[in-house]
Amino acid sequence: MIPYGRQDISENDIKSVIEILKSDFLTQGPTVPAFEKAVSDYCNTNYAIATNSATSALHIACLALGVGEGDIIWTSPITFVASANCAIYCGAKVDFVDIDPLSYNMSINALEEKLIKAYKSGHLPKVVIPVHLAGQSCDMEKIQELAKKYDFRIIEDASHAIGGKYKNTQIGSCKYSDITVFSFHPVKIITTGEGGMCLTNDSELALSLNRLRSHGIVRHPSEMQNTSDGPWYYEQIELGYNYRMTDIQAALGLSQINRLEKFISSRHKIASLYNELLNEEWIELPWQHPDTISSYHLYIIRIKKKNKLISHRQLFETLRNSGILVNLHYIPVYKHPYYSKLGYNKADFPAAEAYYNEAISIPIYPTLTISEQKEVINRIIKPFGYQNLF
Ligand SMILES: *Cc1c(COP(=O)(O)O)cnc(C)c1O
């Protein structure tokens, strides 16, 4: 069985977790701040706020930017449902911007057209959430220009993308956005089991994210509304949640981040072998924007609809039946019953529809062996009279 993605846990990772289990703090100790510092140093951002998932991070990111009832947020339809759910949690509405047919990220042209229409009808989004699909950055400079022109805020859903770069800056730098969110789920680039993080350069947003992660409680007199009753005193000044990461998880993350560069380079090696050996007329390989360096969380091929060899579904089933657990990232969010009830029109998203009919995520992860990768390649192209490649 070869999955599409999986974690790489070292002896050192295990040792780091065990040390925490023997220490004074399983949660709210020194390891969460240490992990936050490691990630913010790596991304060159001022603040990092660790959470128990990227879903929680997206939720408090929306809240910190003031998203609430009556607001609209926009995201890509080709993403995990969490990128849209975060707005609904806040009582806001969600709409989608079609994808770019080359990068599969939010299309800048579609975004601009939709903004022009929304400006006329008075329904501009409060926040836009671009998603760096597969680990390749969206064209953030252009999105930031539009944000200034149309007065919306930006949350980057970089769940796939720690370790990737855009115009020579690390994804997560927040140079082009208000907040960036990472996920540390085991299929992602580095893992904490479950876990996520918000990054920002804005000190007010950082304070707000910190509060929202922990019940809306403040302990520093400068943040309090009343004067302290004594040394036991703290205040809940708004409604927050328990979205904290544990020190056990942070220890795993802190150990994993030491190998982040290695993980990215093994993913790039795997991607280049696929690029070379799956370079067939009927397969569309993942196009890369020259300004980006992907983290290659996913390697997505498209089986061209017009090819005479095999259908998208046939190839998907053949691979699954032979133990290669390919996947499709993602079912367009507006197709899920929960969302379709809200009344989206698939004719508004022709590029997402075409993508959904053709895309397959094939295995890519640091521990994928060369012989496993060759098996994947042979299974894809050998039935069509190609010589066994290896
Ligand atoms: C994984 C993922 C999330 C959610 O991450 P969790 O840490 O599992 O909550 C959100 N958005 C995207 C694009 C993802 O891939």
The ligand as an SDF file (V2000), in Angstrom:
LIG
                    3D

 15 15  0  0  0  0  0  0  0  0999 V2000
   -5.3990   20.4450    5.9630 C   0  0  0  0  0  0  0  0  0  0  0  0
   -6.0250   21.6940    5.5310 C   0  0  0  0  0  0  0  0  0  0  0  0
   -6.7530   22.5140    6.4060 C   0  0  0  0  0  0  0  0  0  0  0  0
   -7.1260   22.0970    7.8010 C   0  0  0  0  0  0  0  0  0  0  0  0
   -6.0510   21.7160    8.5330 O   0  0  0  0  0  0  0  0  0  0  0  0
   -6.2700   21.0060    9.9680 P   0  0  0  0  0  0  0  0  0  0  0  0
   -4.9470   21.2410   10.6360 O   0  0  0  0  0  0  0  0  0  0  0  0
   -6.5200   19.5640    9.6630 O   0  0  0  0  0  0  0  0  0  0  0  0
   -7.3910   21.6540   10.6450 O   0  0  0  0  0  0  0  0  0  0  0  0
   -7.2150   23.7300    5.9430 C   0  0  0  0  0  0  0  0  0  0  0  0
   -6.9980   24.1290    4.6810 N   0  0  0  0  0  0  0  0  0  0  0  0
   -6.3160   23.3610    3.8060 C   0  0  0  0  0  0  0  0  0  0  0  0
   -6.0850   23.8640    2.4350 C   0  0  0  0  0  0  0  0  0  0  0  0
   -5.8340   22.1120    4.2020 C   0  0  0  0  0  0  0  0  0  0  0  0
   -5.2040   21.3420    3.3170 O   0  0  0  0  0  0  0  0  0  0  0  0
  1  2  1  0
  2  3  1  0
  2 14  2  0
  3  4  1  0
  3 10  2  0
  4  5  1  0
  5  6  1  0
  6  7  2  0
  6  8  1  0
  6  9  1  0
 10 11  1  0
 11 12  2  0
 12 13  1  0
 12 14  1  0
 14 15  1  0
M  END
$$$$
